[in-house]
Amino acid sequence: MPNNSGAGRALVGTVLLLVFGMRVALAGPAGSENGSFVHVVESGETLAGLSARYTGKSSGWRQLQRLNAIGDPFRLQPGTRVRIPLSWIATRAGSATIVSVAGTVYVNRERAKEGMVVAEAAEVSTGADGYATFQLGDGTRVVLPPNTVLEVRRLRAFVNVPLQDTLLRLREGAADAEVAPAETGVGRFEIETPLMITGVRGTRYEVEASPARESSVVLSGAVDVRTRRETLNLRMGFGTNIDTRGRLSRAAPLRGSPVLQTLPGRVYSSEVDIEWQPQDGISEWRVVASRDPARTQVVRVTTAREPRARLLALPAGQLYLSVRPVDARGIVGFPATAPIYVKLDPPAPIVISPSPNSHQYGDSASLQWTSVASAKRYELEVSRDQQFKHVDMRKETRELTREVQLAAGLWWWRMRSYDADGEPGPWSAPVPFEMSHAVPQAAMTRDDGRKLQLTWGPTALDANAREYRFQLAADEGFHDIVTDMHTENGSVTMDRPSPGMYWVRIARIEADNSQSPFSVPQTVTLPALLRDAHGAPVGSTFSTVRHGG
């Protein structure tokens, strides 16, 4: 449903031109039209009083009487529209201030920051990741989304009354304005595009423009849309298109706000998914995250072709998510808005081990993470799938490590912290790791006095292993290596070395060429053999392999 409060918005963009006026003033300052300021008469007002109020000279009442064809200058009917040429109204220099900035934003090629002054003749531009809001003296806010260039052609204020006189020129992009939110009335506030000028007569409107088409729509109140050929008054809930020849189309009703699915009031992630019911005849939806429901402190914007969207990298705190339909004409309809609170503290621990895509061997893994100063406890989850739709293991602990029993295969794990009130922060990014069978131990399967054969585990490779690495050394520290060889089978055959004690160890070479830790060294005792005249062994004492060195 449209917001009927006194605040207003205007949006000017690269695809279309939209205008949203909040409400028409019933009395008092009512904006401008055709170079004149308009005042709607209140009970008891006179032309002399109005002349003194706006021009600083009560003697100007006669000119106002003639200009407005008023019979009795001392008895004005309430509701009468009195036009006062803007050239007769004294003005002083005005200014604006940057109140919100994110991403790449420049004011006259100087990097913008909060508190920076925007003066008359300034150029404000936003990059592909930029958002900026500047505020005028009467509280009017102008929001610039990404890829926008806006010229401040006039930035003045009436001398005798607290009204603004502002003219903006959109070169490219968009502008979204909340005009005179304190309801003090409107002096002049206009946004000019190549084909038309949209002037506020109420307090809220939006505008967008492209080379192919411009359009204007009114969410509440009324606005005047002017081209070189004609002027059209648009009332609440209607819009119009303008072709490249400057011809206005007939006003058409706007599309209603979508029905949002219920959002949780509190989320513990910087990523939020939002869905809504489909609407026929919609080309896309615009999704905005802002710090205020009026959408003047925008932090993220995205578009969606389907009735769902994901907003990324949201900041912590209270936010408002708005979704607006865009019809086939490119006209933006009424918004649907929902509040949401993003909690990102305490932060998730940094996971240490297992590291991403690492291998763990055996039937258990040691999970380790860093300490978080504001955390009172931690929670870990382990799952077979990255989305954690099914959680295979969930543990809570106050320690910084946890041993978990897991079967072989691909696993994902993540961590989060809890504060003193027992409320969690966001999850860490899921980390994948591979659990692999323990590195096998070897057994002597042949010693004929000439050849040795040692065999381990299966005779074929494990599914995730490319090959094995086998080492035989004459010392326990493996400094004096006798044999270092690779094999694709679970065995090695070699010439029998001299009698004595040797040490054996085995490692797996995985499909990604990473190598596992070596197995625990085993000792191999090769006894001396009696040989005949031809060197063949006579009798023998079979060699032994002992685990653990």
C-alpha positions in Angstrom: 0.0 0.0 0.0 1.2 3.5 -0.7 2.5 5.6 2.2 0.3 8.6 2.7 2.5 10.5 5.1 4.0 13.8 4.2 7.4 12.6 2.9 8.0 12.3 -0.8 10.3 10.5 -3.2 11.7 11.1 -6.8 13.6 8.6 -8.9 15.3 9.4 -12.2 17.1 6.5 -13.9 18.6 5.1 -17.1 15.6 2.9 -18.0 12.7 5.3 -17.5 11.5 8.4 -15.8 9.2 8.2 -12.8 7.5 10.8 -10.6 6.0 10.1 -7.2 4.2 13.0 -5.5 3.1 12.4 -1.9 0.2 14.8 -1.4 -0.9 18.1 -2.8 -0.8 21.0 -0.3 -4.3 22.0 0.8 -3.2 25.5 1.8 0.1 27.5 1.9 3.2 27.0 -0.3 2.3 24.6 -3.1 5.3 24.4 -5.3 5.9 26.0 -8.8 4.6 25.9 -12.3 5.6 27.7 -15.5 8.1 30.0 -13.7 5.8 31.0 -10.9 5.5 30.0 -7.3 2.0 28.9 -6.2 0.5 29.8 -2.9 -2.9 28.3 -1.9 -4.8 30.9 0.1 -5.7 30.2 3.8 -8.5 31.9 5.7 -7.7 35.6 6.5 -4.8 36.1 4.1 -4.6 39.2 1.8 -2.6 40.0 -1.3 -0.7 42.7 0.6 0.3 40.1 3.2 1.3 37.6 0.6 3.4 40.2 -1.3 5.2 41.2 1.9 5.8 37.6 2.9 7.3 36.4 -0.4 8.7 39.5 -2.2 9.6 41.6 0.9 7.3 44.5 -0.3 3.6 44.8 0.6 3.2 47.3 -2.3 3.4 44.5 -4.8 -0.2 43.5 -4.2 -1.4 45.5 -7.2 0.8 43.5 -9.6 -0.4 40.3 -8.0 -4.0 41.4 -8.3 -3.6 42.0 -12.0 -1.5 38.8 -12.7 -4.1 36.6 -10.9 -7.2 38.5 -12.0 -8.4 38.9 -8.4 -11.4 41.2 -7.8 -11.1 42.0 -4.1 -7.5 41.9 -2.8 -8.6 42.1 0.8 -11.1 39.2 0.8 -9.4 36.2 -0.8 -11.4 33.0 -0.9 -9.6 30.1 0.9 -8.2 27.7 -1.7 -7.5 30.3 -4.3 -4.3 29.7 -6.1 -2.1 32.8 -6.2 0.8 32.8 -8.7 3.9 34.8 -7.8 6.7 35.0 -10.4 9.8 33.4 -9.0 11.8 36.4 -10.4 10.0 38.6 -7.8 11.0 36.4 -4.9 14.3 37.3 -3.1 16.6 34.3 -2.6 19.9 33.6 -0.9 22.5 31.0 -1.5 21.5 27.5 -0.3 23.6 24.4 0.3 23.2 20.7 0.8 25.2 18.2 2.8 26.1 14.6 2.1 24.4 12.5 4.8 25.0 9.0 3.6 27.6 7.6 1.2 28.7 4.0 0.3 31.1 2.8 -2.5 32.4 5.1 -5.2 30.9 8.6 -5.0 32.4 11.9 -6.2 31.4 15.5 -5.8 33.2 17.6 -8.4 35.7 14.8 -8.9 36.5 14.8 -5.2 35.8 11.6 -3.3 32.6 12.2 -1.3 32.3 11.6 2.4 29.6 12.2 5.0 29.4 15.9 6.0 30.7 17.2 2.7 28.9 20.3 1.4 27.2 20.2 -2.0 26.9 23.7 -3.5 25.2 25.2 -6.5 26.7 24.1 -9.8 28.2 21.0 -8.2 28.2 17.6 -10.0 27.5 14.5 -8.0 28.3 11.1 -9.5 28.2 7.5 -8.4 30.1 4.5 -9.6 28.9 1.0 -10.3 29.0 0.3 -6.5 28.1 3.8 -5.3 25.2 5.2 -3.3 24.9 8.7 -2.0 22.2 10.8 -0.2 22.5 14.6 0.2 20.1 16.7 2.2 18.8 20.3 1.6 18.1 22.9 4.2 14.4 21.9 4.5 15.2 18.3 5.1 14.7 17.2 1.4 16.8 14.2 0.6 18.0 13.2 -2.8 19.3 9.6 -3.2 21.6 8.7 -6.1 21.9 5.0 -6.9 24.8 3.5 -8.9 25.9 4.9 -12.3 24.3 8.3 -11.9 25.5 11.8 -12.8 23.5 14.7 -11.4 24.1 18.5 -11.9 22.9 20.9 -9.2 21.8 23.8 -11.5 20.2 25.9 -8.8 20.4 25.7 -5.1 18.8 28.7 -3.5 16.5 29.5 -0.5 13.7 32.1 -0.2 14.9 35.0 2.0 11.7 35.6 3.9 10.2 32.1 4.3 11.9 28.7 4.9 11.4 27.4 1.4 13.9 25.9 -1.1 14.4 26.8 -4.8 16.1 23.8 -6.3 16.7 22.8 -9.9 18.5 19.5 -10.7 19.6 18.2 -14.1 19.9 14.5 -14.6 22.6 13.6 -17.1 22.4 9.8 -16.6 21.4 7.3 -14.0 18.7 8.0 -11.4 17.6 10.2 -8.6 15.2 9.5 -5.7 14.1 12.5 -3.7 12.1 12.8 -0.5 10.9 16.4 -0.7 10.1 18.7 2.3 9.4 15.8 4.8 8.6 18.4 7.6 5.6 19.5 5.6 6.6 23.2 5.6 5.5 23.4 2.0 7.4 23.4 -1.3 9.0 26.4 -3.0 10.4 25.0 -6.2 11.9 21.6 -6.7 12.3 20.3 -10.2 14.2 17.5 -11.9 15.0 18.0 -15.6 15.6 15.3 -18.1 16.2 15.7 -21.9 12.5 15.5 -22.7 10.6 16.8 -19.7 10.6 18.7 -16.4 8.9 17.2 -13.4 7.9 19.7 -10.7 6.7 18.9 -7.2 3.3 20.3 -6.3 2.9 17.9 -3.4 5.8 16.6 -1.4 6.9 13.3 -3.0 7.9 12.1 -6.4 10.3 9.9 -8.5 11.8 10.2 -12.0 13.7 8.0 -14.4 14.9 8.6 -18.0 16.5 6.8 -21.0 17.3 7.8 -24.6 14.4 5.6 -25.8 11.7 6.5 -23.3 10.8 8.6 -20.3 7.9 8.1 -18.0 6.4 9.5 -14.8 4.2 8.0 -12.1 2.6 9.3 -9.0 2.4 7.2 -5.8 0.5 9.8 -3.8 -0.7 13.4 -4.3 -0.1 15.0 -7.7 2.6 16.3 -9.9 2.9 18.3 -13.1 4.8 16.7 -16.0 5.8 19.3 -18.6 7.1 18.9 -22.1 7.6 21.5 -24.8 4.2 20.7 -26.2 2.0 20.1 -23.2 1.5 19.8 -19.4 -0.1 16.9 -17.7 -1.3 16.7 -14.2 -0.8 13.2 -12.8 -2.7 12.1 -9.7 -2.0 9.4 -7.3 -1.7 5.9 -8.7 -1.3 6.8 -12.4 1.7 7.1 -14.8 2.5 8.2 -18.3 5.1 7.5 -20.9 6.8 10.0 -23.2 8.2 9.1 -26.6 11.3 10.5 -28.2 9.2 13.2 -29.9 8.0 14.5 -26.6 4.4 13.2 -26.8 2.7 12.1 -23.5 0.7 8.9 -23.4 -2.6 8.7 -21.7 -2.3 8.2 -17.9 -2.5 4.6 -16.9 -3.0 3.0 -13.4 0.2 1.7 -11.6 0.7 -1.9 -10.6 0.1 -2.7 -7.0 2.7 -3.7 -4.4 3.7 -7.4 -4.3 2.8 -9.6 -1.4 6.0 -10.5 0.4 6.5 -13.8 2.1 7.0 -13.5 5.9 10.6 -12.5 6.8 12.2 -13.3 10.2 12.4 -10.2 12.3 16.0 -11.0 13.1 18.7 -12.7 10.9 22.2 -13.7 11.7 23.8 -13.4 8.3 24.9 -10.7 5.9 23.0 -12.5 3.2 19.2 -12.4 3.1 16.8 -14.2 0.8 13.5 -12.6 0.1 10.5 -14.0 -1.9 7.1 -12.6 -3.0 4.1 -13.7 -4.9 4.3 -13.6 -8.7 2.5 -10.8 -10.6 1.3 -11.0 -14.2 2.7 -8.6 -16.8 5.8 -7.7 -14.8 9.2 -7.5 -16.5 11.2 -7.3 -13.3 11.2 -6.3 -9.7 13.5 -3.8 -7.9 14.7 -4.8 -4.5 16.2 -2.2 -2.2 17.7 -2.5 1.3 17.8 0.8 3.2 18.4 2.0 6.7 15.1 3.9 6.7 11.6 2.9 5.4 11.6 6.0 3.1 14.6 4.5 1.2 16.8 7.5 1.5 19.7 5.6 3.1 20.1 2.8 0.6 22.8 0.2 1.3 22.0 -2.4 -1.4 20.0 -2.5 -4.7 19.3 -5.5 -7.0 16.8 -6.5 -9.7 15.1 -9.8 -10.2 13.4 -11.5 -13.1 11.8 -14.1 -10.8 9.8 -13.4 -7.6 12.8 -13.9 -5.4 16.2 -12.3 -4.7 19.2 -12.6 -2.5 20.8 -9.5 -1.0 24.5 -9.8 -0.3 26.9 -8.1 2.1 24.2 -6.4 4.2 25.5 -4.2 7.1 24.5 -4.9 10.7 21.5 -3.1 12.3 17.9 -2.3 11.5 17.1 -2.4 7.7 14.0 -2.2 5.5 13.6 -4.4 2.4 11.4 -3.0 -0.3 10.2 -4.7 -3.5 8.6 -2.8 -6.4 7.2 -4.2 -9.7 8.3 -2.8 -13.1 5.7 -3.4 -15.8 6.2 -3.9 -19.5 6.2 -0.2 -20.1 9.1 0.2 -17.7 6.9 2.0 -15.1 7.7 1.2 -11.4 4.7 0.4 -9.2 3.9 0.6 -5.6 6.4 -0.8 -3.1 6.0 -3.5 -0.5 8.3 -3.0 2.5 9.3 -5.2 5.4 11.6 -4.5 8.4 14.5 -6.8 9.2 17.3 -6.7 11.8 20.7 -8.0 10.8 22.9 -9.2 13.7 26.5 -9.8 12.9 28.1 -9.8 16.4 29.8 -11.7 17.8 31.7 -12.5 14.6 32.3 -16.1 13.6 35.7 -17.7 14.5 38.3 -18.1 11.9 38.6 -21.8 11.1 42.1 -23.2 11.2 41.9 -26.9 10.6 40.8 -28.7 8.5 41.6 -26.0 6.0 39.7 -25.7 2.7 40.0 -28.8 0.5 42.4 -30.5 2.8 42.6 -34.2 3.5 42.1 -35.8 6.9 43.2 -39.4 7.4 41.7 -42.1 9.6 38.3 -42.1 11.2 38.5 -38.8 13.1 39.3 -35.2 12.4 40.6 -32.5 14.8 38.6 -29.3 14.2 40.4 -26.1 15.3 39.4 -22.4 15.3 40.5 -19.0 16.6 39.2 -17.3 19.8 36.6 -14.5 19.6 36.9 -12.0 22.4 33.2 -11.3 22.7 32.2 -15.0 22.4 31.0 -17.0 25.5 30.7 -20.2 23.6 30.9 -21.7 20.1 28.8 -23.9 18.0 30.0 -26.1 15.1 28.2 -28.0 12.5 29.3 -30.8 10.1 27.4 -31.8 7.0 27.6 -33.8 3.8 26.2 -30.8 1.8 27.4 -27.2 1.4 23.9 -25.8 2.2 23.7 -27.7 5.5 20.1 -28.7 4.6 20.9 -31.9 6.7 23.2 -31.4 9.6 25.1 -34.6 10.4 26.8 -33.3 13.6 26.2 -30.3 15.8 28.3 -29.6 18.9 28.6 -26.7 21.4 31.8 -26.0 23.3 33.8 -23.4 25.1 37.1 -24.8 23.8 39.0 -24.0 20.6 39.3 -27.5 19.3 37.1 -30.6 19.0 37.8 -34.1 17.9 35.0 -35.6 15.8 34.5 -39.1 14.4 33.6 -39.1 10.6 33.4 -41.7 7.8 35.4 -41.4 4.7 34.2 -38.9 2.0 33.6 -35.2 1.4 32.5 -33.1 4.4 31.7 -29.4 5.1 32.1 -27.7 8.5 31.3 -24.2 9.9 31.4 -22.3 13.2 29.6 -19.5 14.9 29.9 -17.6 18.2 27.4 -16.9 21.0 27.3 -13.7 23.1 26.7 -13.4 26.8 22.9 -13.2 26.3 23.0 -16.6 24.5 22.3 -15.1 21.1 24.4 -16.3 18.1 26.3 -14.3 15.5 26.7 -15.3 11.8 28.0 -18.6 10.6 31.5 -18.8 9.1 31.7 -19.7 5.4 31.4 -23.5 4.9 34.8 -25.2 4.6 35.1 -28.5 2.6 37.5 -31.2 3.5 38.0 -34.9 2.6 38.1 -37.7 5.1 40.3 -40.6 3.7 41.2 -44.0 4.9 44.1 -44.3 7.2 47.5 -44.8 5.5 48.0 -48.6 5.4 50.6 -50.7 7.2 52.8 -53.1 5.3 53.3 -56.8 5.6 56.1 -59.0 4.2 54.7 -61.3 1.6 57.9 -62.5 -0.1 61.6 -63.0 0.9 63.3 -65.6 -1.3 66.8 -64.4 -0.6 66.9 -62.4 -3.8 63.7 -60.3 -3.9 61.5 -58.7 -1.2 57.8 -58.0 -1.6 55.8 -55.9 0.9 52.1 -55.5 0.6 49.5 -53.3 2.3 45.8 -52.7 2.3 43.9 -53.4 -0.9 45.6 -54.6 -4.0 43.9 -51.8 -6.0 44.0 -48.1 -5.3 41.4 -46.4 -3.0 38.9 -44.4 -5.0 40.4 -41.0 -4.1 44.1 -42.0 -4.3 46.2 -41.8 -7.4 49.2 -43.8 -6.2 51.3 -44.6 -3.1 54.8 -43.6 -2.1 57.0 -46.2 -0.4 60.2 -45.6 1.5 62.7 -48.0 3.0 65.5 -46.5 5.1 68.5 -47.8 7.1 67.7 -45.4 10.0 64.6 -44.5 11.9 64.9 -40.8 11.0 64.8 -41.7 7.2 68.0 -39.8 6.5 69.7 -42.9 4.9 67.0 -43.9 2.4 67.6 -47.2 0.6 64.5 -47.1 -1.6 62.0 -44.3 -2.5 59.5 -45.4 -5.1 55.9 -44.8 -6.3 53.5 -47.5 -7.1 49.9 -47.6 -8.3 49.3 -50.9 -6.5 49.3 -51.8 -2.9 52.6 -53.6 -3.0 56.3 -53.2 -4.0 58.9 -55.7 -5.1 62.6 -54.9 -4.9 66.0 -56.5 -4.7 66.8 -57.7 -1.2 69.2 -55.4 0.6 72.0 -56.5 2.9 71.0 -58.2 6.1 70.1 -55.9 9.0 67.3 -53.7 10.4 65.4 -51.3 8.2 62.4 -48.9 8.5 59.4 -48.8 6.2 56.8 -46.1 5.7 54.0 -45.4 3.2 52.1 -42.3 2.0 49.1 -41.8 -0.3 49.2 -39.5 -3.3 45.7 -38.1 -3.8 44.0 -37.4 -7.1 44.9 -33.7 -6.6 48.6 -34.6 -6.3 48.6 -33.8 -2.5 50.5 -36.2 -0.3 49.2 -37.6 2.9 51.4 -37.8 6.0 53.6 -40.9 6.1 52.4 -43.9 8.1 54.0 -44.7 11.4 57.4 -46.3 10.6 57.6 -50.1 10.8 60.8 -52.1 11.3 61.9 -54.8 8.9 64.5 -57.3 10.1 66.4 -59.1 7.3 68.5 -62.0 8.7 71.7 -63.3 7.1 71.2 -66.3 4.9 73.4 -69.4 4.1 74.0 -69.7 0.4 75.4 -72.5 -1.7 78.3 -72.3 -4.2 75.9 -70.7 -6.7 74.7 -68.0 -4.3 71.3 -69.5 -3.8 70.0 -69.4 -0.2 70.1 -72.6 1.8 67.3 -72.9 4.3 66.3 -69.5 5.7 64.9 -67.7 8.6 62.0 -65.6 7.2 62.3 -61.9 7.5 60.0 -60.1 10.0 58.1 -56.8 9.9 57.3 -55.2 13.3 54.9 -52.2 13.7 55.8 -49.1 15.5 59.6 -49.2 15.0 
